[in-house]
Amino acid sequence: MNLLSKIHYDHDKIIMLIFDIEALNTQESQLREPLFKRVKKEIVILQNAEQDVIYDALEDKKKIEDLINALEQEQQEIVRFIQRLAQMPMNDDRWFEVFLEFKALVFSHIETEETELFPKIEKILKERDEQLYMELFEHKQQQWDVGVTIGAADISGEFFKRVRAASFAFEQQA
């Protein structure tokens, strides 16, 4: 797996967790909390690793400086949404409205990275040692995983399977 494939995989994890939350109704709001904690954790770890490895390394490339700045601003906005959602009661209808705004921003950010930034990164990485970046990225993710203090309890495999099954069943009924 190369660096961009790893980031794409992490994006997919975040997207699936967001879809899982979206599929839950207000009566299932108690299931939102562990999933939302997982989304927060995954986003914080990924954003910090991207910042430390990719964005910082590419800021000197004039042709993508504006794109990097825009993505960094979006990351800050995503963190503000996470903080806002974390302070709201998850069984409140307003929480879900704000969550949908958060979802739109996260999905837009991922699309911009994957369609605009990644093709430019591929060209630059060909000039440099991609394996070095991959190792650094994984190291940074491990560092941030240890350092994340957002109260994210890891979801047990069994619980997570039940939540996904419930989400799938809900989609099938719709």
N, CA and C of each residue as an Amber inpcrd file, in Angstrom:
protein
   522
   0.8570000  -1.1770000   0.0000000   0.0000000   0.0000000   0.0000000
   0.8960000   1.2300000   0.0000000   0.6200000   2.1430000  -0.9150000
   1.4060000   3.3700000  -0.9330000   0.7340000   4.4380000  -0.0660000
   1.3620000   5.5690000   0.0440000   0.8950000   6.6280000   0.9360000
  -0.5150000   7.0890000   0.5820000  -0.7630000   7.3640000  -0.6810000
  -2.0770000   7.8680000  -1.0630000  -3.1560000   6.8030000  -0.8890000
  -2.8270000   5.5560000  -1.1050000  -3.7790000   4.4700000  -0.8600000
  -4.1130000   4.3830000   0.6250000  -3.1120000   4.5790000   1.4690000
  -3.3260000   4.5590000   2.9190000  -4.2710000   5.6900000   3.3310000
  -4.0590000   6.8740000   2.8020000  -4.9270000   7.9990000   3.1460000
  -6.3370000   7.7560000   2.6060000  -6.4230000   7.2330000   1.3860000
  -7.7320000   6.9170000   0.8050000  -8.4590000   5.8920000   1.6800000
  -7.7500000   4.9040000   2.1700000  -8.3280000   3.8950000   3.0670000
  -8.8560000   4.5670000   4.3420000  -8.0690000   5.4890000   4.9100000
  -8.4970000   6.2040000   6.1120000  -9.7240000   7.0670000   5.8190000
  -9.7580000   7.6940000   4.6520000 -10.9430000   8.4630000   4.2510000
 -12.1720000   7.5580000   4.2080000 -12.0220000   6.3850000   3.6220000
 -13.1420000   5.4380000   3.5210000 -13.6480000   5.0270000   4.9020000
 -12.7250000   4.8200000   5.8550000 -13.1340000   4.4800000   7.2240000
 -14.0040000   5.5890000   7.8140000 -13.5700000   6.8250000   7.6280000
 -14.3040000   7.9750000   8.1670000 -15.6730000   8.0830000   7.4920000
 -15.7180000   7.9180000   6.1900000 -16.9850000   7.9790000   5.4530000
 -17.9530000   6.9150000   5.9580000 -17.4740000   5.7000000   6.1450000
 -18.3500000   4.6180000   6.6140000 -18.8750000   4.9040000   8.0210000
 -18.0350000   5.4300000   8.8840000 -18.4950000   5.7670000  10.2290000
 -19.5660000   6.8560000  10.1810000 -19.3670000   7.8380000   9.3200000
 -20.3510000   8.9170000   9.1760000 -21.6740000   8.3540000   8.6500000
 -21.6060000   7.4690000   7.6720000 -22.8290000   6.8300000   7.1690000
 -23.5160000   6.0270000   8.2700000 -22.7300000   5.3580000   9.1020000
 -23.3050000   4.5870000  10.2050000 -24.0570000   5.4990000  11.1680000
 -23.4870000   6.6490000  11.4840000 -24.1560000   7.6020000  12.3810000
 -25.4170000   8.1390000  11.7210000 -25.3050000   8.4710000  10.4660000
 -26.4360000   9.0540000   9.7400000 -27.6250000   8.0880000   9.6920000
 -27.3560000   6.8050000   9.6450000 -28.4160000   5.8020000   9.5380000
 -29.1820000   5.6090000  10.8510000 -28.6330000   6.0850000  11.9610000
 -29.2900000   5.9140000  13.2530000 -30.3620000   6.9780000  13.4500000
 -31.5210000   6.5740000  13.9800000 -32.5660000   7.5560000  14.2520000
 -32.4030000   8.0970000  15.6710000 -33.2370000   9.0420000  16.0410000
 -33.1220000   9.7010000  17.3450000 -33.2380000   8.7050000  18.4930000
 -34.0780000   7.6790000  18.3350000 -34.2420000   6.6830000  19.3990000
 -32.9670000   5.8560000  19.5920000 -32.1100000   5.8260000  18.5960000
 -30.8550000   5.0800000  18.6830000 -29.6680000   5.9960000  19.0000000
 -29.9690000   7.1550000  19.5750000 -28.9110000   8.1410000  19.8040000
 -27.8130000   7.6300000  20.7290000 -28.1170000   6.6600000  21.5980000
 -27.0820000   6.1040000  22.4650000 -26.0120000   5.3910000  21.6490000
 -26.3470000   4.9360000  20.4380000 -25.3540000   4.3080000  19.5630000
 -24.4980000   5.3470000  18.8450000 -24.9880000   6.5830000  18.8040000
 -24.2280000   7.6470000  18.1340000 -22.9250000   7.9630000  18.8640000
 -22.9980000   7.9640000  20.1870000 -21.8520000   8.4190000  20.9670000
 -20.5630000   7.6520000  20.6840000 -20.5610000   6.3120000  20.7760000
 -19.2990000   5.6160000  20.5040000 -18.8410000   5.7760000  19.0490000
 -19.8040000   5.8370000  18.1220000 -19.4270000   6.0310000  16.7160000
 -18.8500000   7.4210000  16.4990000 -19.4790000   8.4300000  17.1160000
 -18.9780000   9.7970000  16.9540000 -17.6000000   9.9460000  17.5880000
 -17.3840000   9.3130000  18.7320000 -16.0510000   9.3440000  19.3450000
 -15.0190000   8.7280000  18.4100000 -15.4080000   7.6640000  17.7340000
 -14.5000000   7.0140000  16.7780000 -14.2130000   7.9270000  15.5930000
 -15.2570000   8.6210000  15.0780000 -15.0680000   9.5830000  13.9750000
 -14.1060000  10.6710000  14.4120000 -14.3270000  11.2200000  15.6100000
 -13.4370000  12.2760000  16.1120000 -12.0000000  11.7900000  16.1450000
 -11.8010000  10.6100000  16.7050000 -10.4530000  10.0630000  16.8400000
  -9.8060000   9.8600000  15.4730000 -10.5330000   9.2270000  14.5480000
  -9.9850000   8.9540000  13.2150000  -9.6300000  10.2540000  12.4960000
 -10.4920000  11.2580000  12.5990000 -10.2310000  12.5370000  11.9230000
  -9.0360000  13.2460000  12.5290000  -8.9700000  13.3000000  13.8520000
  -7.8470000  13.9870000  14.5060000  -6.5200000  13.3150000  14.1470000
  -6.4900000  12.0070000  14.2050000  -5.2530000  11.2830000  13.8810000
  -4.8560000  11.5220000  12.4330000  -5.8210000  11.3870000  11.5230000
  -5.5230000  11.5650000  10.0990000  -5.1100000  12.9930000   9.7950000
  -5.8510000  13.9700000  10.3160000  -5.5170000  15.3680000  10.0400000
  -4.1190000  15.7250000  10.5270000  -3.7820000  15.2920000  11.7090000
  -2.4710000  15.6310000  12.2470000  -1.3440000  14.9410000  11.4780000
  -1.5570000  13.7000000  11.0870000  -0.5450000  13.0080000  10.2880000
  -0.4010000  13.6730000   8.9220000  -1.5260000  14.0330000   8.2910000
  -1.4620000  14.7350000   6.9980000  -0.7130000  16.0580000   7.1370000
  -1.0350000  16.7830000   8.1940000  -0.3890000  18.0800000   8.4130000
   1.1180000  17.9090000   8.6040000   1.4900000  16.9740000   9.4650000
   2.9030000  16.7870000   9.7880000   3.7230000  16.2550000   8.6170000
   3.1220000  15.4290000   7.7840000   3.8850000  14.7590000   6.7290000
   3.6630000  15.3940000   5.3670000   2.4120000  15.5630000   4.9820000
   2.1360000  15.9780000   3.6100000   2.0990000  17.4920000   3.4650000
   1.1970000  18.1360000   4.2010000   1.0110000  19.5680000   4.0180000
   2.2960000  20.3420000   4.2800000   2.9660000  20.0250000   5.3840000
   4.2050000  20.7400000   5.7060000   5.2740000  20.5100000   4.6350000
   5.3670000  19.2890000   4.1200000   6.3840000  18.9790000   3.1080000
   6.0830000  19.6400000   1.7700000   4.8180000  19.9020000   1.5090000
   4.4450000  20.4300000   0.1980000   4.2220000  21.9340000   0.1750000
   4.2270000  22.5760000   1.3300000   3.9620000  24.0050000   1.3580000
   4.9740000  24.8080000   0.5520000   6.1620000  24.2660000   0.3710000
   7.1640000  24.9850000  -0.3960000   6.9030000  24.9000000  -1.8990000
   5.9850000  24.0780000  -2.3010000   5.6300000  23.9580000  -3.7150000
   4.6000000  25.0420000  -4.0350000   5.0290000  26.0850000  -4.6870000
   4.2010000  27.2500000  -4.9440000   2.8860000  26.9120000  -5.6500000
   2.9300000  25.9670000  -6.5840000   1.7440000  25.6770000  -7.3800000
   0.5870000  25.0860000  -6.5780000   0.8410000  24.5540000  -5.4000000
  -0.2600000  23.9920000  -4.6230000  -0.4240000  24.6770000  -3.2610000
   0.2800000  25.7640000  -3.0620000   0.2160000  26.4630000  -1.7770000
  -1.2050000  26.9180000  -1.4380000  -1.9300000  27.4710000  -2.4070000
  -3.2990000  27.9250000  -2.1460000  -4.2140000  26.7620000  -1.7770000
  -4.0500000  25.6530000  -2.4640000  -4.8500000  24.4700000  -2.1710000
  -4.5620000  23.9650000  -0.7560000  -3.2960000  23.9070000  -0.3930000
  -2.9100000  23.4740000   0.9610000  -3.5380000  24.4030000   2.0030000
  -3.4560000  25.7060000   1.7700000  -4.0330000  26.6610000   2.7210000
  -5.5430000  26.4640000   2.8640000  -6.2360000  26.2390000   1.7520000
  -7.6820000  26.0160000   1.7960000  -8.0090000  24.7320000   2.5580000
  -7.2350000  23.6880000   2.3170000  -7.4700000  22.4230000   3.0180000
  -7.1880000  22.5520000   4.5080000  -6.1730000  23.3040000   4.8640000
  -5.8750000  23.5160000   6.2810000  -7.0120000  24.2810000   6.9660000
  -7.5770000  25.2700000   6.2590000  -8.7160000  26.0060000   6.8260000
  -9.9230000  25.0890000   7.0000000 -10.1490000  24.2100000   6.0200000
 -11.2380000  23.2450000   6.1560000 -11.0050000  22.3260000   7.3450000
  -9.7730000  21.9020000   7.5540000  -9.4780000  21.0380000   8.6980000
  -9.8060000  21.7470000  10.0070000  -9.4930000  23.0240000  10.0900000
  -9.8160000  23.7880000  11.2990000 -11.3330000  23.8670000  11.4960000
 -12.0640000  24.0450000  10.3990000 -13.5190000  24.0990000  10.4690000
 -14.0890000  22.7410000  10.9010000 -13.5130000  21.6630000  10.4200000
 -13.9480000  20.3220000  10.8130000 -13.7540000  20.1320000  12.3180000
 -12.6300000  20.5770000  12.8400000 -12.3770000  20.4740000  14.2870000
 -13.4070000  21.2950000  15.0650000 -13.7590000  22.4790000  14.5630000
 -14.7800000  23.2890000  15.2420000 -16.1300000  22.5670000  15.2550000
 -16.4720000  21.9130000  14.1470000 -17.7110000  21.1340000  14.1080000
 -17.6550000  19.9980000  15.1230000 -16.5270000  19.3060000  15.1890000
 -16.3810000  18.1970000  16.1530000 -16.5970000  18.7150000  17.5730000
 -15.9850000  19.8350000  17.8980000 -16.1330000  20.4000000  19.2360000
 -17.5810000  20.7940000  19.5010000 -18.2240000  21.3950000  18.5130000
 -19.6200000  21.8170000  18.6590000 -20.5250000  20.5980000  18.8670000
 -20.3520000  19.5780000  18.0450000 -21.1770000  18.3790000  18.1590000
 -20.9440000  17.6630000  19.4830000 -19.7090000  17.6460000  19.9450000
 -19.3790000  16.9660000  21.2020000 -20.0660000  17.6230000  22.3940000
 -20.3990000  18.8970000  22.2680000 -21.0320000  19.6130000  23.3760000
 -22.5590000  19.5520000  23.3330000 -23.1120000  19.0510000  22.2380000
 -24.5690000  19.0000000  22.0890000 -25.1000000  17.6250000  22.5130000
 -26.3250000  17.5700000  23.0630000 -26.9310000  16.2660000  23.3590000
 -27.2300000  15.5310000  22.0430000 -26.8070000  14.2790000  21.9630000
 -26.9360000  13.5330000  20.7140000 -28.3650000  13.1010000  20.4200000
 -29.2440000  13.1750000  21.3870000 -30.6400000  12.8190000  21.1380000
 -31.4680000  14.0230000  20.7010000 -30.8270000  15.1600000  20.5570000
 -31.4790000  16.3930000  20.1070000 -31.5190000  16.4110000  18.5740000
 -32.6500000  16.7730000  17.9970000 -32.7700000  16.8550000  16.5370000
 -31.7670000  17.8530000  15.9560000 -31.4530000  18.8970000  16.6870000
 -30.4890000  19.9100000  16.2110000 -29.1050000  19.2800000  16.0420000
 -28.7560000  18.3080000  16.9060000 -27.4630000  17.6270000  16.7760000
 -27.3450000  17.0150000  15.3920000 -28.4020000  16.3530000  14.9550000
 -28.3630000  15.6810000  13.6590000 -28.2640000  16.6930000  12.5220000
 -28.9340000  17.8350000  12.6340000 -28.8380000  18.8820000  11.6090000
 -27.3940000  19.3830000  11.4910000 -26.7570000  19.6280000  12.6340000
 -25.3580000  20.0760000  12.6270000 -24.4600000  18.9570000  12.1090000
 -24.7790000  17.7070000  12.4710000 -24.0090000  16.5690000  11.9830000
 -24.0370000  16.4980000  10.4560000 -25.1880000  16.7630000   9.8490000
 -25.2900000  16.7290000   8.3860000 -24.4360000  17.8300000   7.7430000
 -24.3500000  18.9880000   8.3830000 -23.4480000  20.0450000   7.8990000
 -21.9950000  19.5780000   8.0050000 -21.6660000  18.9490000   9.1290000
 -20.3320000  18.3840000   9.3620000 -20.0130000  17.3530000   8.2840000
 -20.9580000  16.4680000   8.0210000 -20.7800000  15.4310000   6.9990000
 -20.4590000  16.0660000   5.6440000 -21.2230000  17.0750000   5.2530000
 -21.0030000  17.7320000   3.9570000 -19.5990000  18.3270000   3.8740000
 -19.1460000  18.9460000   4.9560000 -17.8070000  19.5300000   4.9760000
 -16.7290000  18.4540000   4.8950000 -16.8780000  17.3860000   5.6660000
 -15.8910000  16.2960000   5.6420000 -15.8240000  15.6690000   4.2490000
 -16.9850000  15.3930000   3.6590000 -17.0050000  14.7720000   2.3340000
 -16.4040000  15.6940000   1.2840000 -16.6850000  16.9760000   1.3690000
 -16.1060000  17.9440000   0.4360000 -14.5880000  17.9970000   0.5890000
 -14.1220000  17.9780000   1.8190000 -12.6810000  18.0050000   2.1020000
 -11.9980000  16.7700000   1.5120000 -12.5930000  15.6120000   1.7390000
 -12.0290000  14.3700000   1.2140000 -11.9970000  14.4060000  -0.3060000
 -13.0800000  14.8660000  -0.9190000 -13.1230000  14.9380000  -2.3880000
 -12.0440000  15.8690000  -2.9290000 -11.8530000  17.0070000  -2.2970000
 -10.8210000  17.9490000  -2.7410000  -9.4410000  17.3290000  -2.6160000
  -9.1830000  16.6560000  -1.4970000  -7.8850000  16.0020000  -1.3400000
  -7.6620000  14.9590000  -2.4280000  -8.6720000  14.1260000  -2.6380000
  -8.4870000  12.9960000  -3.5470000  -8.4970000  13.3910000  -5.0260000
  -9.2320000  14.4440000  -5.3920000  -9.3110000  14.8030000  -6.8140000
  -8.3450000  15.9100000  -7.2120000  -7.9950000  16.7680000  -6.2760000
  -7.1090000  17.8840000  -6.6180000  -5.7040000  17.7260000  -6.0390000
  -5.6270000  17.3810000  -4.7550000  -4.3260000  17.3250000  -4.1010000
  -3.5520000  16.0530000  -4.4510000  -4.2040000  14.9030000  -4.3720000
  -3.5000000  13.6400000  -4.5940000  -2.7980000  13.5580000  -5.9460000
  -3.4430000  13.9760000  -7.0450000  -2.7130000  13.9180000  -8.3260000
  -1.4340000  14.7670000  -8.3140000  -1.4820000  15.8900000  -7.6280000
  -0.2880000  16.7390000  -7.5330000   0.7670000  16.1070000  -6.6360000
   0.3090000  15.4600000  -5.5700000   1.2360000  14.7890000  -4.6600000
   1.9460000  13.6500000  -5.3800000   1.2060000  12.9090000  -6.1930000
   1.8100000  11.7800000  -6.9100000   3.0090000  12.2310000  -7.7390000
   2.8790000  13.3610000  -8.4070000   3.9900000  13.8760000  -9.2160000
   5.1890000  14.2130000  -8.3350000   4.9110000  14.8360000  -7.2010000
   5.9980000  15.2340000  -6.3020000   6.6410000  14.0060000  -5.6670000
   5.8110000  13.0310000  -5.2570000   6.3480000  11.8380000  -4.6170000
   7.2310000  11.0280000  -5.5600000   6.9440000  11.0800000  -6.8410000
   7.7900000  10.3710000  -7.7960000   9.1980000  10.9440000  -7.7870000
   9.2870000  12.2160000  -7.4540000  10.5880000  12.8720000  -7.3880000
  11.3220000  12.5410000  -6.0940000  10.5880000  12.1340000  -5.0930000
  11.1660000  11.8450000  -3.7810000  10.9440000  10.3810000  -3.4410000
  11.4000000   9.9860000  -2.2920000  11.2530000   8.6010000  -1.8650000
   9.9100000   8.4130000  -1.1750000   8.9380000   7.8420000  -1.8950000
   7.6000000   7.6600000  -1.3360000   7.6240000   6.7490000  -0.1150000
   8.4670000   5.7510000  -0.1090000   8.5380000   4.8440000   1.0300000
   8.8950000   5.6010000   2.3080000   9.7790000   6.5530000   2.1960000
  10.1500000   7.3700000   3.3450000   8.9260000   8.1220000   3.8680000
   8.1360000   8.7020000   2.9630000   6.9280000   9.4130000   3.3750000
   5.9220000   8.4590000   4.0180000   5.7800000   7.2760000   3.4660000
   4.8460000   6.2910000   4.0050000   5.2410000   5.9150000   5.4310000
   6.5030000   5.6500000   5.6450000   6.9770000   5.2970000   6.9850000
   6.7700000   6.4550000   7.9580000   7.0610000   7.6550000   7.5120000
   6.8830000   8.8280000   8.3590000   5.4020000   9.0260000   8.6830000
   4.5410000   8.8510000   7.6900000   3.1060000   9.0110000   7.8830000
   2.5830000   8.0030000   8.9070000   2.9590000   6.7510000   8.7710000
   2.5170000   5.7230000   9.7230000   3.0430000   6.0200000  11.1230000
   4.2790000   6.4800000  11.2040000   4.8600000   6.8440000  12.5010000
   4.0670000   7.9980000  13.1290000   3.7310000   8.9920000  12.3430000
   2.9780000  10.1350000  12.8580000   1.5820000   9.7080000  13.3000000
   0.9540000   8.8120000  12.5440000  -0.3660000   8.3340000  12.9440000
  -0.2850000   7.6040000  14.2840000   0.7570000   6.8040000  14.4760000
   0.9100000   6.0970000  15.7480000   1.1330000   7.0860000  16.8800000
   1.9400000   8.1080000  16.6380000   2.1820000   9.1310000  17.6600000
   0.8840000   9.8230000  18.0410000   0.1110000  10.2120000  17.0310000
  -1.1320000  10.9260000  17.3050000  -2.1570000  10.0070000  17.9400000
  -2.1600000   8.7360000  17.5770000  -3.0980000   7.7910000  18.1640000
  -2.8530000   7.6880000  19.6660000  -1.6140000   7.6350000  20.0590000
  -1.2640000   7.5750000  21.4760000  -1.6080000   8.8860000  22.1620000
  -1.4220000  10.0110000  21.4560000  -1.6100000  11.3220000  22.0600000
  -3.0210000  11.8610000  22.0240000  -3.9360000  11.2030000  21.3160000
  -5.2950000  11.7180000  21.2070000  -6.0020000  11.5430000  22.5420000
  -6.5040000  12.6460000  23.0700000  -7.2040000  12.6030000  24.3520000
  -8.5960000  13.1920000  24.1810000  -9.3800000  12.5670000  23.3250000
 -10.7320000  13.0740000  23.0910000 -11.7630000  12.1270000  23.6770000
 -11.3270000  11.2140000  24.5250000 -12.2560000  10.3250000  25.1990000
 -12.8350000   9.2500000  24.3030000 -12.1170000   8.8790000  23.2770000
 -12.6450000   7.8880000  22.3440000 -12.3700000   6.4870000  22.8640000
 -13.4180000   5.8450000  23.3500000 -13.2800000   4.4520000  23.7610000
 -13.3110000   3.6120000  22.4950000 -12.4000000   2.6850000  22.3880000
 -12.3770000   1.8450000  21.1970000 -13.6050000   0.9610000  21.1960000
 -14.2420000   0.8880000  20.0640000 -15.4560000   0.1040000  19.9380000
 -15.0670000  -1.3550000  19.7440000 -15.6500000  -2.2290000  20.5600000
 -15.3270000  -3.6460000  20.4200000 -15.8160000  -4.1400000  19.0760000
 -15.1410000  -5.1100000  18.5430000 -15.4960000  -5.6410000  17.2370000
 -16.9400000  -6.1200000  17.1910000 -17.3960000  -6.7740000  18.2450000
 -18.7590000  -7.3010000  18.2700000 -19.7890000  -6.1800000  18.2560000
 -19.5770000  -5.1770000  19.0900000 -20.4950000  -4.0450000  19.1390000
 -20.5490000  -3.3420000  17.7980000 -19.3850000  -3.1140000  17.2140000
 -19.3080000  -2.4140000  15.9370000 -20.0300000  -3.2070000  14.8510000
 -19.9270000  -4.5290000  14.8710000 -20.6400000  -5.3670000  13.8930000
 -22.1490000  -5.2090000  14.0530000 -22.6290000  -5.1500000  15.3070000
 -24.0650000  -4.9860000  15.5410000 -24.5460000  -3.6330000  15.0300000
 -23.7510000  -2.5860000  15.2660000 -24.1380000  -1.2530000  14.8120000
 -24.1920000  -1.2240000  13.2870000 -23.1730000  -1.7890000  12.6220000
 -23.1700000  -1.8340000  11.1560000 -24.3570000  -2.6420000  10.6360000
 -24.6770000  -3.7640000  11.2950000 -25.8130000  -4.5830000  10.8720000
 -27.1090000  -3.7960000  11.0050000 -27.2330000  -3.0560000  12.1000000
 -28.4360000  -2.2310000  12.2970000 -28.5140000  -1.1450000  11.2280000
 -27.3860000  -0.5480000  10.8900000 -27.3590000   0.4810000   9.8480000
 -27.7490000  -0.1060000   8.5050000 -27.2200000  -1.2920000   8.2020000
 -27.5260000  -1.9400000   6.9320000 -29.0160000  -2.2780000   6.8650000
 -29.5760000  -2.8110000   7.9580000 -30.9920000  -3.1630000   7.9900000
 -31.8530000  -1.9240000   7.7960000 -31.4580000  -0.8230000   8.4050000
 -32.1890000   0.4350000   8.2790000 -32.1840000   0.8970000   6.8220000
 -31.0320000   0.8220000   6.1530000 -30.9370000   1.2240000   4.7450000
 -31.8140000   0.3510000   3.8680000 -31.8830000  -0.9430000   4.1800000
 -32.6800000  -1.8640000   3.3730000 -34.1670000  -1.5720000   3.4860000
 -34.5870000  -1.0750000   4.6490000 -35.9940000  -0.7470000   4.8700000
 -36.3860000   0.5480000   4.1750000 -35.4230000   1.4320000   3.9900000
 -35.7170000   2.7610000   3.4120000 -36.0070000   2.6880000   1.9360000
